[in-house]
């Protein structure tokens, strides 16, 4: 196991202390601790803006054995507050690797810890729910850390979208990656899609390019009038971090857009669409984070294995008339998809872009293309 000389501590809000060794940068960071059940894809997880405000615990015991590279980053930065693993591999073996996980975290200033009992911590989170904590490396005063941890709060009521969204609009032209050829370019453009950036992942944008879209990404604060002035064939609502209710400007904009232009939402974008349609959201006990969540498409009765990353969900009981429940989570029967035919919009709670994760739900991007094509008739 890779070992730094500095010890590290994880101190939870309930006073539980986990002792390990430093991984990544020296320092102290706090956040809501959540566990992710993915076996691979740690670089995509680290660069997913949806983890802003959270410390990520990987349940897979060995992380980092294939290193990191320049092509698998899902955003411009590492937005998670910290990283927890059982063991960070000191050996890196992959032809695409450019550096080790530890070096990557050091270079990006992300504080981590390894060598703790991650199974025990995961069990705690499953039983008690997502819980704030502090990672501290180097010499630490445990009593002082416990006092700090006891005052921490979760993500409820905090607008994290404004911390991850882009500062200015931009165009995205890069398509999907393929072995031997890299990222596709020069796809035939059939649509113009405006993507509202609540913390968007790059592979979502690549999938939109793949279906023939010219993509304009705009900040989350962009109003409906400005979006419609771009004359889009469709509007995409992206993933993102935190509590959707804390960003009313976003779902109010969505409320003006629906019915005017086809709309497709993913993850936080799904929750924003639901709020705009009149439904409500709530916080899950420990969220869904990982690449192995079974979801049923109610229209086909087919089961998809999906990637998920969210702590909030749509309350099915509050779905208004005219809004159809399209997908459900087979683990806890929570809402995973909704649609309104009359208003030409649909959304899913999970991540069909598969970065990381299964490709089962990739058809949803084609469904968006069909909706935009149909709106032209």
Secondary structure, 3 states (H helix, E strand, C coil): CCCCCCEEEEEECCCCEEEEEEEEECCEEEEEEEEECCCCCHHHHHCCHHHECEEEEECCCEECCCCECCCCCCCCCCCECEEEECEECCCCCCCCCCECHHHHHHHHCCEEEECCCHHHHHHHHHHHCCEEEEEEECCCCHHHHHHHHHCCCCCCCCCCHHHHCCCCCEEECCCCEECCCEECCCCCCCEEEEEEECCCCHHHHHHHHHCCEEEEEEECCCCHHHHHHCCCCEEEECCCCCCHHHCHHHHHHHHHHECCEEEEEECHHHHHHHHHHCCCEEEEEEEEEEEEEEEEECCCCEEEEEEEEEEEEECHHHCCCCCEEEEEECCCCCEEEEEECCCCEEEECCECCCCCCCCHHHHHHHHHHHHHHHHCC
